[in-house]
């Protein structure tokens, strides 16, 4: 994947994460985990991009099955996870 496509994919992921963070129907612990995932993904200090993506996946995956998560937010989380998984390859 070239740099422009990679940057576009990361920007799209960041936009969806921002939508989840701003959604007040999403439980606070999920918003916090999603915010952590965004921080890990965009951490310029971490040299390896794959490590950053894996950290973001881990953060989101840990809360993706939260029982209090609204269905639309769960679908968006799964979409973000799918996009992150595609970046690892």
GIDAPE-V104408 format. One record per residue. N is the residue number from 1. RES is the residue in one small letter. SS is DSSP state (@ for helix, = for strand, . for the rest). PHI is phi in whole degrees, 0 to 359 (none if undefined). OMEGA is omega as a letter, one per 30 degrees, with the letter a starting at -180 (NA if undefined). Layout:
n/res/ss/phi/omega
N/RES/SS/PHI/OMEGA
N/RES/SS/PHI/OMEGA
//
This chain:
n/res/ss/phi/omega
1/x/./none/a
2/x/./283/a
3/x/@/297/a
4/x/@/293/l
5/x/@/295/l
6/x/@/296/l
7/x/@/297/l
8/x/@/297/l
9/x/@/296/l
10/x/@/295/l
11/x/@/296/l
12/x/@/295/l
13/x/@/298/l
14/x/@/299/l
15/x/@/295/l
16/x/@/293/l
17/x/@/298/l
18/x/@/299/l
19/x/@/296/l
20/x/@/293/a
21/x/@/295/a
22/x/@/276/a
23/x/./280/a
24/x/./285/l
25/x/./280/l
26/x/./276/a
27/x/./303/a
28/x/@/300/a
29/x/@/295/l
30/x/@/289/l
31/x/@/300/l
32/x/@/296/l
33/x/@/295/l
34/x/@/292/l
35/x/@/297/l
36/x/@/298/l
37/x/@/299/l
38/x/@/296/l
39/x/@/299/l
40/x/@/296/a
41/x/@/296/a
42/x/./261/a
43/x/./288/a
44/x/./288/a
45/x/./287/l
46/x/./284/a
47/x/./287/a
48/x/./269/a
49/x/@/297/a
50/x/@/297/l
51/x/@/294/l
52/x/@/296/l
53/x/@/295/a
54/x/@/297/l
55/x/@/296/l
56/x/@/294/l
57/x/@/298/a
58/x/@/300/a
59/x/@/298/a
60/x/@/287/a
61/x/@/298/a
62/x/./294/a
63/x/./242/a
64/x/./292/l
65/x/./250/l
66/x/./300/a
67/x/./294/a
68/x/./270/a
69/x/./283/l
70/x/./297/a
71/x/@/304/a
72/x/@/293/l
73/x/@/288/l
74/x/@/299/l
75/x/@/298/l
76/x/@/294/l
77/x/@/299/l
78/x/@/297/l
79/x/@/296/l
80/x/@/297/l
81/x/@/301/l
82/x/@/298/l
83/x/@/296/l
84/x/@/296/l
85/x/@/300/a
86/x/@/292/l
87/x/@/286/a
88/x/@/291/a
89/x/./276/NA
//
